[in-house]
């Protein structure tokens, strides 16, 4: 159940990341939201490592990758 939830919540970021890469348009994405989410994901990852939970570690590692792409695009293509 944990891996299913992790996959669904993690890959929810994929369409936004792909769209940002293709269009180079991030105007409608809130910068504070991206920063807060990135920090939250990093904290979740640390928590997952501390409790040795594969679903939490895997989901947040991939999510951090997707959100970092969005963050870079947001900064690059203001």
Secondary structure as a PSIPRED ss2 file (coil, helix, strand):
# PSIPRED VFORMAT (PSIPRED V4.0)

   1 X C   1.000  0.000  0.000
   2 X H   0.000  1.000  0.000
   3 X H   0.000  1.000  0.000
   4 X H   0.000  1.000  0.000
   5 X H   0.000  1.000  0.000
   6 X H   0.000  1.000  0.000
   7 X H   0.000  1.000  0.000
   8 X H   0.000  1.000  0.000
   9 X H   0.000  1.000  0.000
  10 X H   0.000  1.000  0.000
  11 X H   0.000  1.000  0.000
  12 X C   1.000  0.000  0.000
  13 X C   1.000  0.000  0.000
  14 X H   0.000  1.000  0.000
  15 X H   0.000  1.000  0.000
  16 X H   0.000  1.000  0.000
  17 X H   0.000  1.000  0.000
  18 X H   0.000  1.000  0.000
  19 X H   0.000  1.000  0.000
  20 X H   0.000  1.000  0.000
  21 X H   0.000  1.000  0.000
  22 X H   0.000  1.000  0.000
  23 X H   0.000  1.000  0.000
  24 X C   1.000  0.000  0.000
  25 X C   1.000  0.000  0.000
  26 X C   1.000  0.000  0.000
  27 X C   1.000  0.000  0.000
  28 X C   1.000  0.000  0.000
  29 X C   1.000  0.000  0.000
  30 X C   1.000  0.000  0.000
  31 X H   0.000  1.000  0.000
  32 X H   0.000  1.000  0.000
  33 X H   0.000  1.000  0.000
  34 X H   0.000  1.000  0.000
  35 X H   0.000  1.000  0.000
  36 X H   0.000  1.000  0.000
  37 X H   0.000  1.000  0.000
  38 X H   0.000  1.000  0.000
  39 X H   0.000  1.000  0.000
  40 X H   0.000  1.000  0.000
  41 X H   0.000  1.000  0.000
  42 X H   0.000  1.000  0.000
  43 X H   0.000  1.000  0.000
  44 X H   0.000  1.000  0.000
  45 X H   0.000  1.000  0.000
  46 X H   0.000  1.000  0.000
  47 X H   0.000  1.000  0.000
  48 X H   0.000  1.000  0.000
  49 X H   0.000  1.000  0.000
  50 X H   0.000  1.000  0.000
  51 X H   0.000  1.000  0.000
  52 X C   1.000  0.000  0.000
  53 X C   1.000  0.000  0.000
  54 X H   0.000  1.000  0.000
  55 X H   0.000  1.000  0.000
  56 X H   0.000  1.000  0.000
  57 X H   0.000  1.000  0.000
  58 X H   0.000  1.000  0.000
  59 X H   0.000  1.000  0.000
  60 X H   0.000  1.000  0.000
  61 X H   0.000  1.000  0.000
  62 X H   0.000  1.000  0.000
  63 X H   0.000  1.000  0.000
  64 X H   0.000  1.000  0.000
  65 X H   0.000  1.000  0.000
  66 X H   0.000  1.000  0.000
  67 X H   0.000  1.000  0.000
  68 X H   0.000  1.000  0.000
  69 X H   0.000  1.000  0.000
  70 X H   0.000  1.000  0.000
  71 X H   0.000  1.000  0.000
  72 X H   0.000  1.000  0.000
  73 X H   0.000  1.000  0.000
  74 X H   0.000  1.000  0.000
  75 X H   0.000  1.000  0.000
  76 X H   0.000  1.000  0.000
  77 X C   1.000  0.000  0.000
  78 X C   1.000  0.000  0.000
